[in-house]
Amino acid sequence: MYNARVKNYQKEALKTRVAGADRYEIIQMLMAGALERMVYAKVAIEKKHLEAKSEHISRASSIIEALRGCLDFEVGGEVTENLYALYSYMLDRLLDASIKNDASVLDEVSMLLKEIKSAWDAIPFDVRQKTLSQESSQAHAG
């Protein structure tokens, strides 16, 4: 009963955070969610809970696929192409981790995603705001 209440609270808290978040914050939350799922998958592998491992790797993969799908090739150029290739590599490696029950592969993918996330987190707030306001004015003009 207690666990159900905690999970319900966490779900509602997440909905509230997402509702008030801008695009940058949502991507930060997605990356954090994928990292969290990989930690859970690693624990599941170590405890030989294969069903839980599969579920967590599947969720991490879905998040990374969503991040890859959000890439804007018109704006990002070579950086976007590199990120697309890196996300694709991570998805391949997550499949390897699942098939081989290899927690070290999860560490590798987590390290790569942490590097991307730290760069994303380092984008200054004023640059984020400027980009968001430019997108907003372009949307209203078009």
Phi, psi and omega per residue, in radians:
M1 nan -0.813 -3.134
Y2 -1.057 -0.806 3.131
N3 -1.029 -0.711 3.136
A4 -1.101 -0.712 3.122
R5 -1.146 -0.753 3.128
V6 -1.094 -0.806 3.135
K7 -1.076 -0.720 3.121
N8 -1.104 -0.760 3.105
Y9 -1.060 -0.797 -3.134
Q10 -1.078 -0.705 3.136
K11 -1.113 -0.775 3.125
E12 -1.172 -0.680 3.108
A13 -1.106 -0.701 3.107
L14 -1.126 -0.766 3.101
K15 -1.003 -0.732 3.140
T16 -1.137 -0.767 3.123
R17 -1.092 -0.761 -3.124
V18 -1.153 -0.710 -3.110
A19 -1.057 -0.584 -3.117
G20 -1.718 0.114 -3.018
A21 -1.648 2.611 2.989
D22 -1.576 3.127 -3.077
R23 -1.019 -0.711 -3.140
Y24 -1.100 -0.783 -3.121
E25 -1.155 -0.638 3.112
I26 -1.122 -0.736 3.114
I27 -1.141 -0.672 3.057
Q28 -1.043 -0.760 3.135
M29 -1.142 -0.683 3.113
L30 -1.093 -0.804 3.136
M31 -1.081 -0.766 3.116
A32 -1.083 -0.686 3.113
G33 -1.112 -0.724 3.113
A34 -1.135 -0.736 3.106
L35 -1.085 -0.738 3.120
E36 -1.080 -0.767 3.131
R37 -1.096 -0.618 3.121
M38 -1.213 -0.598 3.050
V39 -1.101 -0.809 3.117
Y40 -1.066 -0.697 3.140
A41 -1.143 -0.686 3.127
K42 -1.103 -0.776 3.098
V43 -1.078 -0.729 3.141
A44 -1.103 -0.695 3.096
I45 -1.101 -0.809 -3.116
E46 -1.091 -0.573 3.129
K47 -1.602 0.023 -3.136
K48 1.058 0.610 3.037
H49 -1.659 1.460 -2.962
L50 -1.196 -0.576 3.118
E51 -1.162 -0.780 3.112
A52 -1.121 -0.709 3.108
K53 -0.990 -0.839 -3.116
S54 -1.079 -0.738 -3.134
E55 -1.111 -0.794 -3.096
H56 -1.203 -0.710 3.100
I57 -1.151 -0.683 3.109
S58 -1.070 -0.756 3.126
R59 -1.175 -0.722 3.091
A60 -1.074 -0.741 3.121
S61 -1.091 -0.736 3.128
S62 -1.076 -0.706 3.126
I63 -1.151 -0.774 3.141
I64 -1.141 -0.659 3.054
E65 -1.069 -0.704 3.106
A66 -1.123 -0.739 3.097
L67 -1.088 -0.746 3.119
R68 -1.106 -0.677 -3.127
G69 -1.220 -0.338 -3.135
C70 -1.483 -0.155 -3.067
L71 -1.128 2.396 -3.124
D72 -1.894 1.775 -3.080
F73 -1.209 -0.457 3.136
E74 -1.212 -0.575 -3.087
V75 -1.654 -0.699 -2.946
G76 -1.479 -0.374 3.124
G77 1.030 -2.326 -3.058
E78 -1.119 -0.617 3.116
V79 -1.059 -0.754 3.138
T80 -1.125 -0.732 3.114
E81 -1.082 -0.721 3.117
N82 -1.150 -0.731 3.105
L83 -1.113 -0.711 3.121
Y84 -1.036 -0.808 3.132
A85 -1.112 -0.710 -3.136
L86 -1.171 -0.763 3.085
Y87 -1.077 -0.713 3.115
S88 -1.093 -0.737 3.091
Y89 -1.065 -0.776 3.135
M90 -1.049 -0.716 3.132
L91 -1.103 -0.737 3.090
D92 -1.072 -0.744 -3.117
R93 -1.199 -0.625 3.081
L94 -1.108 -0.652 3.072
L95 -1.102 -0.746 3.081
D96 -1.035 -0.777 -3.129
A97 -1.057 -0.699 -3.120
S98 -1.200 -0.791 -3.102
I99 -1.159 -0.746 -3.037
K100 -1.627 -0.060 -3.044
N101 0.885 0.856 -3.036
D102 -1.919 1.814 -3.119
A103 -1.172 -0.463 -3.132
S104 -1.153 -0.521 3.081
V105 -1.175 -0.641 3.083
L106 -1.116 -0.650 3.076
D107 -1.077 -0.747 3.138
E108 -1.065 -0.853 -3.117
V109 -1.150 -0.705 3.100
S110 -1.053 -0.742 3.137
M111 -1.080 -0.766 3.119
L112 -1.082 -0.794 -3.120
L113 -1.183 -0.616 3.098
K114 -1.106 -0.639 3.105
E115 -1.125 -0.776 3.115
I116 -1.110 -0.776 -3.110
K117 -1.115 -0.704 -3.129
S118 -1.138 -0.638 3.067
A119 -1.158 -0.736 3.130
W120 -1.113 -0.772 3.141
D121 -1.130 -0.437 -3.090
A122 -1.423 -0.123 3.111
I123 -1.123 2.127 -3.100
P124 -1.059 2.554 -3.104
F125 -0.999 -0.724 -3.109
D126 -1.156 -0.593 3.081
V127 -1.180 -0.734 3.094
R128 -1.029 -0.838 -3.108
Q129 -1.095 -0.718 3.136
K130 -1.100 -0.785 3.132
T131 -1.096 -0.781 -3.140
L132 -1.131 -0.678 -3.138
S133 -1.239 -0.593 3.069
Q134 -1.135 -0.745 3.112
E135 -1.100 -0.710 -3.140
S136 -1.124 -0.777 -3.138
S137 -1.204 -0.588 3.076
Q138 -1.182 -0.652 3.133
A139 -1.150 -0.681 3.139
H140 -1.282 -0.504 -3.129
A141 -1.367 -0.484 -3.052
G142 -1.574 nan nan
